[in-house]
């Protein structure tokens, strides 16, 4: 019966838009056992992706409101559920595995869990989560790479940050995971996940000021990291700063051959062949291997280019630029998470 609780939870997670596909090895069940108790797995399996009031959950699962609240708050601490304070009627929902439960495992990401996650991604997890559309994340171009007069509003990440009130900077779970399995191939900073909120709250240990958040964003661009955010227009709450060797979303392209694992920005890189001096800086900075050397000149594979602009910001000779795609090729993100979720479920054949 204990394993049944984890099976139910795995099925519940796979019913969410993000997905949690099953594998032939069942490694996903081992991951869940590592993260939560059988009792927690059972309670989590009774939830869905919709926010529900605590009293409604308690009544459905046969627990007192006090007991249900204590259990759910403990589960929120390990990222298994999401908690929404709302006056006298707090709400909870089941968190998706990615983006959600996995990212909450910073304190628990040891050697064993890191290898389990790696096995899961390599044996169907990455494909099952990253192939369905719309993608989980989209690329936001480096701010110094785009002209202010034609940048699309939802791509102006600095303006999004300026409208927020609280900011935090936490470690990248993907680099922590790669460190644990001893396979990290880069020396990019670990503390690189920037979260922000439009609400005031008491400062926490990983909080930063707005000025520090903007400075960090500039630093990550300079260092050579790709900005990615939730693939929606409204509701963006974080900027991941990704590399192609550690970060799961970009590794969808570089390691797992999933071309659409991240939604490309509506821009593409161009390198002037007459002016390029063949220094190779853009090749080194491209996190998806979209630039190669041809007879001493850097050439962009436009189909592979994700429009991040790192080649532009890093070119010492100013011969690289981003161009906006033609109107016929522009793909706008879903308006919000509700629209995104409906489209994902429909494309996964789960729409009701």
ZIVEN-V983056 format. One record per helix or strand of 2 or more residues. SS is the DSSP state (2 for helix, 1 for strand). FROM is the first residue (numbers start at 0). LEN is the number of residues. If there is no record, write none. Layout:
ss=SS from=FROM len=LEN
ss=SS from=FROM len=LEN
This chain:
ss=2 from=1 len=13
ss=2 from=26 len=9
ss=2 from=37 len=8
ss=1 from=51 len=2
ss=2 from=53 len=8
ss=2 from=64 len=13
ss=1 from=80 len=4
ss=1 from=90 len=4
ss=2 from=96 len=8
ss=2 from=105 len=3
ss=2 from=110 len=20
ss=1 from=136 len=4
ss=2 from=142 len=3
ss=2 from=152 len=3
ss=2 from=156 len=6
ss=1 from=165 len=6
ss=2 from=172 len=9
ss=1 from=190 len=7
ss=1 from=206 len=2
ss=2 from=209 len=14
ss=1 from=225 len=5
ss=1 from=237 len=5
ss=2 from=247 len=7
ss=1 from=261 len=2
ss=1 from=266 len=5
ss=2 from=280 len=5
ss=1 from=290 len=4
ss=1 from=296 len=4
ss=2 from=309 len=5
ss=1 from=319 len=5
ss=2 from=326 len=3
ss=2 from=336 len=11
